[in-house]
Amino acid sequence: IIARFMVEFLILCMSLIVLLIIGYYLELDMHVENINMVIVGFLWLAIFSFGIGLLFAIIRVYFESFNKIVNFLFLPLFFISALFYTVESLPLIAQEYILYNPLVHFIEMIHGFYFKVLDTTYVNYTFMTLITLIPLVSGLWLYKETEEKIIAS
């Protein structure tokens, strides 16, 4: 699981570097407002993803049909993750509901610290901390408790 996480994270980093190099080569305005917080946002998102991935991997050992449910739910969550738009651009009623998606907070944080014109008023750092720690701690605890069954399967 850790090896898979490292491979995915390194692919993400290399893709980001290639896109930044292309942007600089094409002389696009690639100025980053606060590079340190952008890096923190990506690392935080990576830790969140590792925790969710670990928890889901353990659940899949016990419930084979769980994989189908996850695949069914993740596509809509991707489209409402505020990757292609900002929370501020949505109507107020949509903003209220979209902020229940944890990915929105990570994306808004990264966007807000990358671009000058965007702000991070919608980012709830307490929610992000809880939604990162709960799956991570649960996944690590479940792995420790069920390690023999997981390795045997």
Beta strands, then each sheet from edge to edge (+ up, - down):
end
